[in-house]
Amino acid sequence: MYIDIDVHHGDGVEEAFYMTNRVMTVSFHRFGDFFPGTGDLKDIGEGEGKGYAVNVPLLNGLDDISFVEIFKNVSLALFNFSFLGYGICKIKV
């Protein structure tokens, strides 16, 4: 599994594994009128890789609290992952 948390879509990694079930790619990225313009929600892989590419396109201006909630919900849905026992990192600026 490759999880990409970045402002840009992880298009190169997704493309490398788009037609295989060997690696699931999950990309959280800004979407819309923004480079590289890829990573639509409907881009889910092809052939044996169908369902192994997951894109979470986000709108500009998303705050940290909202991102953490989205990340938790996607993680629970995809991986049956629990955040119990894990702390949330807090950064003071």
N, C-alpha and C positions, 0 to 999 in steps of 0.2 A: 504494500500500500504506500502510495506517495501522496502526502497532504501538502498542498501549496497554499500558504496564507500570505498573500502579496497583493499589492494594488493592481498588478497586471496578471492577466490570465496565463497559466502555465501551459501555453499552447505547444511548445516543443516537446515537453514530457508527455503531454496527453497524446500528441500525434504518434510518438514512438510506441505507445502501448494501445492505441485506439482500436486495433483489430485483434487483440489477444486478451485472454482472461488471466494471464500470468501476473499482472499488476493492476490494481485498482487505483485510478488517479482521482483525487478530490481537490478541486480548486475553488477557493474563496477569493473573489476578485471584484474590482470595480468593473461595471459593465455599462454599455451604452455607447455614447460618442467618445470613446476612449481607446487608446492603443492597447492591444493589437486588434480589438474589435471582435474577438472570438470568445467562446466560452458561454454560449447560450444554454439555458436550462435544458433545452431539448437535445443537446449534443451529449449522447449517452454511450457512444461506442458503436461499432459495427461488427457483424459476423460473430466470431467467438467472444469478442470484446463487448458485445452489447450488454449494457448495464454495469460495465466496469469503468466507465468515465462518468464522474459526477461533477457537475458545475453548479456553484452557488454564486450567481451573479448578484452583486450588491450595488445599490445606488450611491452616488456621491453624497457625502455628508453624514454617513452612518456614524453614530457615537459608539464608544467602547462598550457600554452596557448592552446596547442592542446587538453588537457583534458577538459578545460572549453568549447571549441567549440564542442567537442563530446557530453558533458553533455547537453549543450543547444540544440543541434540538436535532441538528443534522447528525451529530455523533451518535446520539441515542437511536435515531431512526436507522442509520446505516450499520452501525457496529455493535449495537446493544451495549454501548459503553457507559459506565456509570462514573459520575464525578464524585461520588461519596469517597471520602478519605483523601481527596486531593484539595489542596488549597488554591485559591485564586490569587494570582500575582497582582499586587497593587503597586502602581508606580506613582510617586508624587513628583509633579513637575513644578 
